[in-house]
Amino acid sequence: MAAISNKKRATKTKPTDTTAAAMRSDVTADISINPNEPIPLELENIFGFSPGGDKYIPFFSGDCKFYGFNNFFINILNWRKESSTLNSCIVSKTNYAVGDGLYIEDVDEKKLKTPEYKEWCGFMKKCNNRPQGLNAVLKEVFDNFFTFGNVPIEIVRGSVAGKKFLYVYVKNTLDCRKAWPNGDNESEAMIVSRYFRKRGVYNLTEKFNIRIPFYRMGAGNKKKMWIEDFTDNQGKKVGKGVFRTALWLKNDYPGYDHYGLPSWLSAARSAMLEANAAQFNLDNIDNNMVVGGVLVLAGNVTETEANRLANTITKKYTGKGKTGRTIVVASEDGITDSKYTPQDTYKEGSFIEMDRLCTNKIIMANEWDESFLGGHDGASKAKSGAFLNELYQQKIKTVIKPVHRIIKDDFISPLCEIADEWLGTKWSEYDIDIQISNLFDDTTEASTTVAGANLFLSIVDRISRGEWDIEGAIAFAVARFGMDEVDARKQLGGIKITKPTMIDVTEN
């Protein structure tokens, strides 16, 4: 139980009109998001200075009190961390997008023996010093893309004892910003600093940061796209002979020039509601009651004192972790009576319905389906294998493949071009793609088990003898084996029906 105690100020003047004082009312409502602009816009002509003094493009702010200037990445990460549905959507989409990983189509025996192919196999197993394989880096790319709508990547090349190496890293998005754009409104470098994680700070004065130029594919002078060495906090050169460049993948969003946005961002409020509803229930369990009512202070109180009391009560009894506290008011400002009237507005059914609506909106904003989230509700159980396969193919074409094209064009292709120039490989000539996992083909019971095969053959036999109507048999095969109706009709519809010959045995 908490208490509020307010000491009387010596210089306070009492109101002369007690009737007006009694009729005065104060209502305060602190909010945690900006209702007018929940998703901030990019700020034109407003820049920050990185720790090393480089101008950069902030990400973003529409309301500095809520977002913290330049810290919107942190808000996005918090929404994902606190919303179980949003996190499940991102994890599921990442796993489905990675699939079986990178592969090269049409690899013949001759190509298997080439030095560049052996170099590729080694790079797939170890592509940096963490160490990670290329598929592990690919998973980080998808995870950041679906979470933030932005993926900062660093590529490092150099040589050790005369042997060249090439490394690739996905940087922490919280630590990265784009350098201030040139006259063509194009950013030419990435600024990296851990100090970007500080909330509400954008003109940072610490010395250390890294400025890495962006790589651009095609013809041109590539020297300016690489930076050699870095300096430590004392200005001393480190890493001699090491060159670095950067890539920045983004999910383009209309109205935003420099940074991308995640596709689910329109459901940010729903993610917050889902998280806050869980916190509300946790408060109920911890505190055994809910404060929700009207507190009336009867007495000769000035407007300043009333505002101060209202603000103090609001701060102590509203917000996360404060549900269920008992209000105690003690004041020397002339209050002779007070009354607290609880208002029981909690209805379990409304919270269940709100949770369901939030879940649906988050899944819809992710362009995903609950069937891929591991749910076990009645609707998911009723979906046949054929329906899930059709849904899976649809999501591959409309959600997964479009992101694959972005990854191939903006990450794999530049990486291969850099490898060809530095390592002398021919990876750019390879037809590199991301293998979709084969989840449904040739996995029905009829094709994978002896019992299933025998049952299917018995259906064929009954149709051929005219004992089972073809439409009924097709419907049974779809429901029993999870077949697509088209495939079931192809396999069963062409069976020739042979009716038994009738012999007349009537005596003449």
Summary of the structure (lengths in Angstrom):
residues: 508
radius of gyration: 32.6
end to end distance: 108.0
largest distance: 132.2
contacts: 1394
relative contact order: 0.13
helix: 44%
strand: 17%
